[in-house]
């Protein structure tokens, strides 16, 4: 292979790795979600979900809007419901329950601690996240949208109990 061929191959390889790392198309492509609230099942079907805590999102690195509410369902499971939610899209964006009462920067999230609830399902719309049974909600005071790839807090919703 000629020198020019090796250069073209190297440029293509660097471009592919850069694209994979940064996923620039996600800055322009929205992922819309419209999940229904989880339905009550079993004999507790007539009981209503109980809101345990809620708060409004504010932006950190990216404008973030909407509400986060933690509900206890009639069967005892707990769900985080993000409603009228909107933020930027990005690579490897996660939903965290944060130990800090609020987080306006990256360091607060990482120093205070968190529980990952899973990848963000969409950057626009209503969505639900199951909270594991072993999580003690008394230790978590906020919901943070976190880009794991770059260690960036997109936005946080400080939670108020009751």
C-alpha positions as CSV (number, residue, x, y, z in Angstrom):
1,X,0.0,0.0,0.0
2,X,1.3,3.5,-0.8
3,X,1.9,6.2,1.7
4,X,-1.2,8.1,0.5
5,X,-3.3,4.9,1.1
6,X,-2.0,4.6,4.7
7,X,-2.8,8.2,5.4
8,X,-6.3,7.9,4.0
9,X,-6.8,4.7,6.1
10,X,-5.5,6.4,9.3
11,X,-7.8,9.4,8.7
12,X,-10.8,7.1,8.3
13,X,-9.9,5.2,11.4
14,X,-9.5,8.3,13.5
15,X,-12.8,9.7,12.1
16,X,-14.6,6.5,13.0
17,X,-13.2,6.4,16.6
18,X,-14.1,10.2,17.0
19,X,-17.6,9.6,15.7
20,X,-18.1,6.7,18.1
21,X,-16.8,8.6,21.1
22,X,-18.7,11.9,20.5
23,X,-21.7,10.7,18.5
24,X,-22.2,14.2,17.1
25,X,-25.5,13.3,15.3
26,X,-27.1,13.1,18.7
27,X,-26.8,16.8,19.1
28,X,-29.3,17.2,16.3
29,X,-31.4,14.1,16.6
30,X,-34.1,14.0,19.4
31,X,-35.2,10.7,20.9
32,X,-38.9,11.1,21.9
33,X,-40.6,8.9,24.4
34,X,-44.1,8.8,25.7
35,X,-44.4,6.0,28.3
36,X,-47.6,5.5,30.1
37,X,-47.6,5.6,33.9
38,X,-47.2,2.0,35.2
39,X,-50.6,0.3,35.8
40,X,-51.4,-1.2,39.1
41,X,-51.7,-4.9,39.1
42,X,-53.1,-7.7,41.3
43,X,-55.5,-7.2,44.1
44,X,-54.3,-3.7,44.8
45,X,-55.6,-2.5,41.4
46,X,-58.0,0.0,43.0
47,X,-55.3,1.6,45.1
48,X,-53.7,4.8,43.8
49,X,-49.9,5.3,43.5
50,X,-48.5,7.5,46.3
51,X,-46.1,10.3,45.4
52,X,-43.1,10.1,47.8
53,X,-41.0,13.0,46.5
54,X,-40.9,15.3,43.5
55,X,-39.0,18.3,42.0
56,X,-38.4,20.3,38.9
57,X,-35.3,19.9,36.7
58,X,-32.9,22.8,36.1
59,X,-30.0,22.7,33.7
60,X,-26.4,22.3,34.5
61,X,-24.3,21.7,31.3
62,X,-27.4,21.5,29.1
63,X,-30.9,23.1,29.4
64,X,-33.0,20.5,31.2
65,X,-36.8,20.9,32.0
66,X,-39.6,18.9,33.4
67,X,-40.5,17.2,36.7
68,X,-39.2,14.1,38.5
69,X,-41.6,12.3,40.8
70,X,-41.0,9.1,42.8
71,X,-44.1,7.0,43.3
72,X,-44.8,4.0,45.4
73,X,-47.1,1.8,43.5
74,X,-49.8,-0.3,45.2
75,X,-47.7,-3.5,44.9
76,X,-44.9,-1.8,46.9
77,X,-42.5,-1.2,44.0
78,X,-41.2,2.3,43.4
79,X,-40.9,4.2,40.1
80,X,-39.3,7.4,39.1
81,X,-41.6,9.3,36.6
82,X,-40.1,12.1,34.5
83,X,-42.9,14.1,33.0
84,X,-42.8,16.9,30.4
85,X,-39.1,16.1,30.3
86,X,-36.7,17.7,27.9
87,X,-32.9,17.9,27.7
88,X,-30.1,17.5,25.1
89,X,-29.4,14.1,23.6
90,X,-25.9,12.6,23.9
91,X,-23.9,9.4,24.2
92,X,-24.3,7.1,27.2
93,X,-26.7,9.4,29.1
94,X,-27.9,7.9,32.4
95,X,-30.5,8.6,35.0
96,X,-29.2,8.8,38.6
97,X,-30.7,9.1,42.0
98,X,-28.2,11.5,43.7
99,X,-27.3,11.7,47.3
100,X,-26.7,15.5,47.1
101,X,-29.7,17.7,47.7
102,X,-28.9,19.5,44.4
103,X,-26.2,19.4,41.8
104,X,-25.3,22.4,39.6
105,X,-21.9,21.0,38.6
106,X,-20.2,17.6,37.9
107,X,-18.2,17.3,41.1
108,X,-21.2,17.4,43.4
109,X,-22.7,14.4,41.7
110,X,-19.6,12.3,41.8
111,X,-18.5,13.2,45.4
112,X,-22.0,12.8,47.0
113,X,-22.7,9.5,45.4
114,X,-25.6,8.1,43.3
115,X,-27.5,5.1,42.2
116,X,-27.8,4.5,38.5
117,X,-31.4,3.7,37.3
118,X,-30.4,3.0,33.7
119,X,-29.8,4.7,30.4
120,X,-32.0,7.7,29.5
121,X,-34.8,6.3,27.3
122,X,-35.3,9.6,25.4
123,X,-34.3,13.2,25.7
124,X,-37.9,14.4,25.2
125,X,-41.1,13.1,26.8
126,X,-42.6,11.2,29.7
127,X,-40.7,8.1,30.9
128,X,-40.5,5.7,33.9
129,X,-37.5,4.2,35.7
130,X,-37.8,1.3,38.2
131,X,-36.1,2.0,41.6
132,X,-34.4,-1.2,42.9
133,X,-36.0,-2.6,46.1
134,X,-32.8,-2.3,48.2
135,X,-32.4,1.5,47.6
136,X,-33.1,3.5,50.8
137,X,-34.7,6.7,49.5
138,X,-33.8,8.5,52.7
139,X,-30.2,8.6,51.3
140,X,-31.1,10.2,47.9
141,X,-32.3,13.7,47.4
142,X,-32.2,14.5,43.7
143,X,-32.4,13.1,40.2
144,X,-29.6,13.8,37.8
145,X,-29.2,13.3,34.1
146,X,-25.6,12.3,33.6
147,X,-23.4,11.7,30.5
148,X,-21.3,8.9,31.7
149,X,-19.0,9.0,28.7
150,X,-17.8,12.6,29.4
151,X,-18.6,12.9,33.2
152,X,-21.1,15.7,32.7
153,X,-24.2,16.7,34.6
154,X,-26.9,17.7,32.1
155,X,-29.4,18.7,34.7
156,X,-30.7,17.9,38.2
157,X,-34.1,17.9,39.9
158,X,-33.8,18.5,43.7
159,X,-36.5,16.4,45.4
160,X,-38.9,17.5,48.1
161,X,-40.5,14.8,50.2
162,X,-44.2,14.4,50.5
